[in-house]
Amino acid sequence: MLFSVVISTKLEVMELGFFYRVRKSGEVSIEREGREVTVLRGAAAAKFLKRVATEDPQQVMARVTGNYKRGNEWQ
């Protein structure tokens, strides 16, 4: 069962394509498809890291960058 959860998480990462890096300065760089989308600093970076720990990281990054479908758009 744990194995299927890991596979599902990897598929979600591939689907949305977001990842983040925490820099030494405390800034958080959010990237998608190899390009930097945004950089969070200070309180925004701290809030983001708390949300990523408790929520779905891909959805949090999509919302922070503004690349988020609200449910009424069709693919």
C-alpha positions as CSV (number, residue, x, y, z in Angstrom):
1,M,0.0,0.0,0.0
2,L,2.8,2.4,0.8
3,F,4.3,1.6,-2.6
4,S,1.2,2.8,-4.4
5,V,1.3,6.1,-2.5
6,V,4.8,6.7,-3.5
7,I,4.0,6.0,-7.2
8,S,1.0,8.3,-7.0
9,T,3.1,11.1,-5.5
10,K,5.6,10.8,-8.3
11,L,2.9,11.0,-10.9
12,E,1.5,14.1,-9.4
13,V,4.9,15.7,-9.4
14,M,5.3,14.8,-13.1
15,E,1.8,16.1,-13.9
16,L,2.2,19.6,-12.5
17,G,6.0,19.8,-12.8
18,F,6.7,22.1,-9.8
19,F,9.6,21.8,-7.4
20,Y,11.2,24.2,-5.0
21,R,14.6,24.9,-3.5
22,V,15.5,26.6,-0.2
23,R,18.5,28.8,-0.6
24,K,21.1,29.5,2.1
25,S,19.6,33.0,2.5
26,G,16.2,31.5,3.4
27,E,14.7,32.4,0.1
28,V,12.5,29.8,-1.6
29,S,12.8,29.4,-5.4
30,I,9.8,27.7,-7.1
31,E,10.5,26.2,-10.5
32,R,8.5,24.5,-13.2
33,E,9.9,22.7,-16.2
34,G,13.4,23.8,-15.4
35,R,12.6,27.6,-15.2
36,E,12.3,29.7,-12.1
37,V,8.7,30.9,-11.7
38,T,8.9,32.9,-8.5
39,V,11.1,33.6,-5.5
40,L,9.6,33.9,-2.0
41,R,11.4,35.9,0.7
42,G,11.0,36.5,4.4
43,A,7.5,35.9,5.9
44,A,6.1,34.6,2.6
45,A,8.9,32.0,2.4
46,A,8.3,30.9,6.0
47,K,4.5,30.6,5.4
48,F,5.1,28.6,2.2
49,L,7.4,26.1,4.0
50,K,4.8,25.6,6.7
51,R,2.0,25.0,4.1
52,V,4.2,22.6,2.1
53,A,4.7,20.5,5.2
54,T,1.0,20.1,5.9
55,E,-0.7,20.3,2.4
56,D,-0.1,18.8,-1.1
57,P,3.2,20.5,-2.2
58,Q,2.2,20.6,-5.9
59,Q,-1.1,22.3,-5.1
60,V,0.6,24.9,-2.8
61,M,3.2,25.8,-5.4
62,A,0.5,26.1,-8.1
63,R,-1.5,28.5,-6.0
64,V,1.5,30.5,-5.0
65,T,2.6,31.0,-8.6
66,G,-0.9,31.7,-9.8
67,N,-0.9,28.7,-12.1
68,Y,-3.9,27.0,-10.5
69,K,-7.1,25.9,-12.1
70,R,-10.1,26.7,-10.0
71,G,-12.2,23.8,-11.2
72,N,-14.3,25.7,-13.9
73,E,-11.7,25.4,-16.7
74,W,-11.7,22.5,-19.0
75,Q,-8.5,21.0,-20.4
